């Protein structure tokens, strides 16, 4: 060996990796792609953990073949988004992907964190799209009993989750307010010696919210959600009351609730019927006029007793997506004119797109969130993995009933019905989902598939769940990829962590 061999070897230790390998080589990591409608020559590419970029369509073949040029303007971006990496950087990239994947799937280890108490089926509304077999406000035997309520609280404190939201539903839960009061007081008493953090919410018309009730809700820091379907002519048509004054009473109740609880504790959603499809701008304007800075545009639900009126007020999903596109465009136009209004479901989807955190929205989880993320304690003591599963039972299909409120939590989690849902609820192995570019942001929906077909796994692409979310993600990514900078910034501002 020559005299200068060792110094030369030491010098080689500090040469860049490219001195020892072909600079054109890279490692291709798992990715999915979709051709966007507005960008006919470009393709959306998403990584295993949801990072995304857009590349020319004719770049896909050379990308997969390992022929992407070292000086390609897209190469650095693809590396930054963990779609390709170098040999030397593979270990670091895999660790980063694993960390992001753990964050996205962190809910798996939490157990149910949303618990619904259906305290009554009684209601004074007769909404055309209602999923529940609601009963007259004066009907007996349709309220949760005190014994069942206390047993449900026992199950709540057996759950492993440290942070739990308890939501009261009906019917109209305020018609059984004494039961609500009892449950809240019992939870608060036990919470004093527990490490759990429990928050309260309620889905209610607010019509029966007396000053005393509002004071109680304020004391226990409730958030409340009500229904506002738009201007009076739309709202009163689909949410009738005996006196045909639902809209006026709702607006007055919203004002009272805001005064008592604070504006941030009062929200609303609208259910879109066939008639409402014609009026996206008017519906948005009604929310702005009512002082809301967010609106939840919800399509009709194909569950429970709502299926009986589908022929009169229902519509194909493509019609809802056309309505939604108009409404979203109008909201973005209003924001450009300094009127702040966001769409709540878009904010959830954008949270999945822009962050690796779980939004907490159980309908967009994989493994699916029914039972593993939420539990429903029904007025009759039955326990269900989701509100939709409860609706199925109301129409005669109780196959997803987990047990009753006197069944220990561990036994509820071991119920055959929940095992069935979990086995069928992994989107990563579902035909039509496994290779979808939107998989990192979406989730499986076996409860809806059972309601539609009788089986937990069906033809995904023909389902309303898939059609809705493919359409919504297409629309959002069209804006994110091809929209003006101000539009993109507005959409980013709807993500809580970006505000």
Secondary structure, 3 states (H helix, E strand, C coil): CCCCHHHHHHHHCCCCHHHCCCCCCCEECCEEEEECCCCCCEEEEEECCCCEEEEEHHHHHHHHCCCCCCCCCCHHHHHHCCCEECCCCHHHHHHHHHHHHHHHCHHHHCCCCEEEEECECECCCCCCCCCCCCECCCCCCCECCHHHHHHHHHHHHHCCCCEEEEEEECCCHHHHHHHHHHHHHHHHHHHCCCCCEEEEEEECCCCCCCHHHHHHHHHCCCEEEEECCCCHHHHHHHCCCCCCCHHHHHHHHHHHHHHHHCHHHEEEEEEECCCHHHCHHHHHHHHHHCCCCEEEEEECCCCHHHHHCHHHHCCCHHHHHHHHHHHHHHHHHHHHCCCCCEEHHHHHHHHHHHCCCCCCCHHHCCCCCECCCEEEECCCCEEECCHHHHHHHHCCCCCCEEEECCCCHHHHHCCHHHHHHHHHCCHHHCCCCCCCCCHHHCCCCHHHHHHHHCCCCCCHHHCHHHHHHHHHHHHHHHHHHHCCHHHHHHHHHCCHHHC
